[in-house]
Amino acid sequence: MLYKSRIIISIIVLILTILGISAIFYPVSFLDIQFIPLLQRVLVDFSAMAVILLCILILFTLLFGRLYCSIICPWGIIQEIISLIRGKNKEKQRLNLPFKYFISFLTIGMMIGGSSVLIRYIDPYTLSGSFITLSLTGIFAAVFIILLTIFKNRYFCTNICPVGCILGLISKLSLFKIYINQSECVSCGKCERNCPSGCINSKEKFTDNEICIKCLKCTDICPKNAIKYGIKPKEEVKFSPKRRELIIATAALTVLIGAIKAGIETGKIFGEKLRNVILPAGSDNAQRMLNKCLNCNLCVNACPNKIIVKANNDFNTVHIDYREGEKHCKYDCRECSRVCPSGAIEKITLEEKQKTRIAMAVINSDKCIKCAMCIKECPKNAITIEKNKTAIIDAQKCIGCGKCKLACKTDAIEIFAINAQQKV
C-alpha cells in the first residue's frame, strides 16, 4: 500500500514538474523546493522564505529519509519507469562507493564559493529542465542517465548525484528507516533482487539507509512482511569508525574546502570577457549570471515574447536576444523573475522591473526619418523629437526594452548591452 501510494504521488509530481518547466502550468511553491535551486537561492540572497523552505526540506529528510529522491526529484520517477520496463535485476548490486562524496563536495563546494559552473551539469532538476527544453546538455545527460539505469539501475542516484549524496548523509540520522525484522525474515532474497538502489543485504538482514531512496518497493513484495518502514527498534551500537572511513571523510572535507576557494576565485574572474550581453531584469550583470544561473531554462519557456534564449556559444547561460523576429521585453511582464528557482534572476516586483534598465537604445541620425513611431511605442516616454531634428533618447529614462526598435521602420534604432543593470 505504501509503495503504490508513493508511486501515485511521484507521478503527480512528475506531471507538475513537466507542466511547470514547459510553462503550461507553474506551481511556484512546489518547484521552489527543489534542493539545488533552493540552496542556490539561500546562497544568493539569503531570503527568509528560501531559508525556511530549505530547513523544511532538511527536516523532512531527517524524519523520513530520502523520500525526496523517489517523490520530488523528476529523475527519480523517470528512472523508476525505466527500471519497470527493463525488468528485474540480473545481478545483485550492493554499491555505496566513496567517490560520490568527492563529486558532491566538489560541485556543491564551488557553488557555495560562488560559481555554478559545475553543478549545472550534474544537478538532476537542472538537467530535467535542460532535457525538457531540448538543450544539448540535457539531451546528453538524459541519454547517459537512461543507459546507466538500464545497465546499473539507480546507480546515478546512489553514487553520482550530489543531491542524493547530501540527503543520503542526512538520512543516516533519519527517524523513519527501512529495516528488517530479523525474527520474521527468512532470507529469501526477494527484496535484495528487486531493490533498485542495491541497499539491502538479505543474508545479513541489513539495509543501508544512506543509499536507500525510500522507493518502498521492498515493503510491498516481502512475502513475510518482514521489511518495515518506520522507527527502527533500538539496538546497542558501538561507535567504531573504520580507518578507511576516516581517511575518506578527511579527504572529502579537504576537497570541499578547496572547492569553496575555487568557487570564490572562479566567481571573481568568470565572465570578465563576456560583458556584451543583455540579461533579464533582476540578473544584475553578466558575471553574476554566469556564476548563479543553473540553466534550468524555466525562464526561456515562461517568457511570453520568447526573447530569452538558452545558453549558446555567445553566452554560457540564458540571456536576451532581440535579433530574431519581432521581439521586445514586455513592459508589464516579469515572468522570468517569477519562475526562476535559483535566484539568478531576482524575484522583483513588476514596479521594480519597470524601473530596471537592462540595455540602452541608441538612434542612428542618418537613418531616422522623424516618423515618431518610436515615441508612440516607448512605455517610459524616453524619446522626444524637436521640429526638423532627429529623435532623441533620454538616457535617464530608457530601460532598453526594445519596443522602440521594433516600431522603427527604417532600422534606425539599436539596442546595446550595458555592464550592469540600473534603476531609472
Secondary structure as UniProt FT lines:
FT   HELIX           2..21
FT   TURN            22..23
FT   HELIX           28..31
FT   TURN            32..33
FT   HELIX           35..45
FT   HELIX           48..64
FT   HELIX           67..71
FT   HELIX           74..86
FT   HELIX           99..113
FT   TURN            117..118
FT   HELIX           119..121
FT   HELIX           124..132
FT   TURN            133..134
FT   HELIX           136..152
FT   HELIX           155..159
FT   HELIX           162..171
FT   TURN            172..173
FT   STRAND          176..180
FT   TURN            182..184
FT   HELIX           190..194
FT   TURN            196..197
FT   STRAND          200..201
FT   TURN            202..205
FT   STRAND          206..207
FT   TURN            209..211
FT   HELIX           217..221
FT   TURN            223..224
FT   STRAND          227..231
FT   HELIX           243..269
FT   TURN            270..273
FT   TURN            281..282
FT   HELIX           286..292
FT   HELIX           298..302
FT   TURN            304..305
FT   STRAND          308..309
FT   STRAND          319..320
FT   TURN            331..332
FT   HELIX           335..339
FT   HELIX           350..354
FT   STRAND          356..363
FT   TURN            365..367
FT   HELIX           373..377
FT   TURN            379..380
FT   STRAND          383..384
FT   TURN            387..388
FT   STRAND          392..393
FT   TURN            395..397
FT   HELIX           403..407
FT   STRAND          413..423
//
